[in-house]
Amino acid sequence: MTRISNIFDFPEIKGDEEIVEALTDGETKIERIISTGQVTPEGEWYDQSLDEWVVLLEGEAKLLFEETGEVYLKPGDYILIKAHERHRVIYTSTLPPCLWLAVHGKHTTTK
């Protein structure tokens, strides 16, 4: 039987933990991320080997890209982060928490 889940059903969040759940695995990986104020540690950068398409479903966030500067995200905003495009998370809201859906793989843009 196919199991139905709801992206908005949050598990209990303890303290200041960030929850990263793999929803699929394989060539294309899909994750649900629940952030409650977490940011990338000072001086660290994400430098991923795969493209990451991410949509913010709830909350607010700011990303900082090494080459192009800050990007502000609100619910419904999505962005394609190309492989090796160095970036950091510099803000995530706590109320409401940030609910992200991230798709990792090889992507091309349609816009």
Secondary structure as UniProt FT lines:
FT   TURN            7..8
FT   TURN            15..16
FT   STRAND          19..22
FT   STRAND          29..35
FT   TURN            42..43
FT   STRAND          51..58
FT   STRAND          61..65
FT   TURN            66..68
FT   STRAND          69..73
FT   TURN            75..76
FT   STRAND          78..81
FT   TURN            83..84
FT   STRAND          87..92
FT   TURN            94..97
FT   STRAND          98..105
//
